[in-house]
């Protein structure tokens, strides 16, 4: 794309992007959920695994729940029961311990798959939730997909830096398009059988962990960074040329970003249909 389409970008941000990007190639880092896409796909992958009845995980999940006896053999529970109880426990984890701890807790749901199975689950989830005609659907933001094309035209390198599972996002990153190797996300250890375990590989890509992962895996801070929450704030603060906060009606986040000179982009208007 030789020219960036303005769509819902603010005048100030559009002018700044179209000034910076053509000057010289650089590195751009994008958060994924609610930044590159509308809504939260990491959660949809989790839903997909729950809908299937947790067929990949061990029977005994007691170490992850308060009610340990109930979860010594989850196969005795019906799928609707498991879904309800897991969402209940997830809500408890978020409320009691915060978002990062809650996200970390979900790792047990993503265990037991090999890479091929992970990709299959992710793409199945994407096909299920890729809906344009309602605001709860999950699909690429028009502005962001255009921006990535514009960046590539000017020889930039594009990364996705997400708290969601790395294999799950890599499985559909070609749709933006971003190379699978340029997806930096939640990683889990592989067992000797080639299946992912519940154990996280640090740094976990949440908050300051995103910055640490960028330091380790890219080796330098991005020139441009985009994100929509306090999870992304440390990454936005490290952007060398420009950072853009996608504001989803969060005054505290917007104020914190503005105090650091981060540009504030109101959440994009409901998009036109993409092909």
C-alpha positions, 0 to 999 in steps of 0.5 A, a space after each residue: 500500500 503506497 498510501 495509508 487510508 485515513 479511516 478512523 485515525 485522528 488527524 494528528 496521528 494520521 499525519 504523524 504516521 505518514 510522516 515517520 513511516 516513509 522516512 526510514 525503515 524501523 520496527 513496529 510492535 503491535 499488541 493483538 487483542 483489541 489493538 490489531 483485532 476487534 475484541 479478544 481472540 486469546 479468550 476465544 481460543 480458551 473458549 474453543 478448548 472448553 467447548 471441546 471438553 478439555 480433551 488435551 489436558 490431564 485428568 487431575 487438575 486439582 492443583 489449579 482450583 480451590 475445590 481440589 477434590 472436585 477436580 481430581 478427575 475432570 472427566 467426571 464433569 459434564 462440559 457445561 459444568 466444566 465451562 461454568 466452573 472454570 469461568 467462575 474460577 477465572 473470575 475469582 483469580 482476576 478479582 483476587 490476584 489481578 489480571 496478570 495472575 489470572 492470565 497466568 492461571 489459564 495456562 493449564 487450559 492450553 497444555 497437552 497439545 503439540 504445535 499442529 494441534 494448537 494451530 488447528 484449535 486456533 484456526 477453528 476458533 478463528 473460523 467460529 468467531 470471525 463475524 463482521 456483522 456484530 460488535 462482539 465478532 473478532 476480526 482485524 481492524 481495518 486501520 491496522 491491517 492497512 497500516 501494516 501494508 503501509 509499513 511493509 511498503 516502506 520496508 518496516 519490520 512488524 511484530 505482534 507482542 501479546 499476552 495471549 498464547 504465542 502458538 495460537 496467535 502465530 496460527 492466524 498471523 498470516 491473515 494480517 500478514 505478520 510472519 509467525 516468527 514475528 509473534 511474541 507471546 505467552 510461551 509454555 515449556 514443551 514436554 519430552 513428548 512434544 506436547 506443551 505443558 502448563 509451565 510458562 517460559 519467562 518472561 511472560 508477555 504482560 506489562 513489563 514482561 512485554 518489554 523484557 521479551 522485546 529486549 530478549 527476542 528483538 534486541 532493541 526497542 520498537 520505533 512505533 508501538 500500539 496497544 490498548 491497555 495498561 498491559 501495553 503501557 511499558 511497551 508504549 513508553 519504550 517506543 523510540 519515535 511514536 506510541 499510540 494508545 487505543 483508548 477503549 473508554 478508559 480515562 485512567 489509561 488515556 491520562 497515563 499515556 497522555 502524561 508520557 506523550 503517547 498519542 491517544 486514538 479513540 477506539 476505531 468506529 465499527 468497521 466496514 467489511 474486509 475481504 
